[in-house]
């Protein structure tokens, strides 16, 4: 006769256990936008195939580069500090989702191979971060 088995629920879900590495890789790639803070015109040219002119453009692109870099640095930091992972993942996912949505809505004429790569990578990252957040939310034993 078949005996019912009890499932072992003390195992960490794969996405929860692997999120550190996803955050680390995403953080390193995202932090590379420090390039926009250092050389805004070259960063815009390589990413979008065009540049913006004027002192206001310089300030805005440099600021954007710093903000994106901070998102990356937070992902790296939170990869090694589980107590803040959830809020950092939420922040990064929202930031990346807004970037992807804005690019798809307004800037199709600037879809360079680099921009398309970034859109695709950020889209996948948003999906993975969403999966992680859903898994942690639905399973109280899945500690980050």
Number of C-alpha atoms within 10 A of each C-alpha: 3 4 5 6 6 6 7 6 10 8 10 14 17 11 18 17 14 14 19 21 13 17 27 20 16 20 24 17 15 23 22 14 22 21 17 23 21 14 14 24 20 15 21 17 13 15 20 18 16 14 16 14 9 7 8 10 14 18 13 15 21 21 16 17 23 19 16 22 23 18 24 26 21 21 28 24 18 21 24 14 12 14 12 15 22 17 12 21 25 16 15 26 22 15 15 23 19 12 16 20 13 12 17 14 9 9 12 12 10 15 17 16 13 14 20 18 13 19 20 13 16 21 18 14 20 21 14 18 23 16 14 24 20 11 19 18 13 10 12 9 14 19 14 23
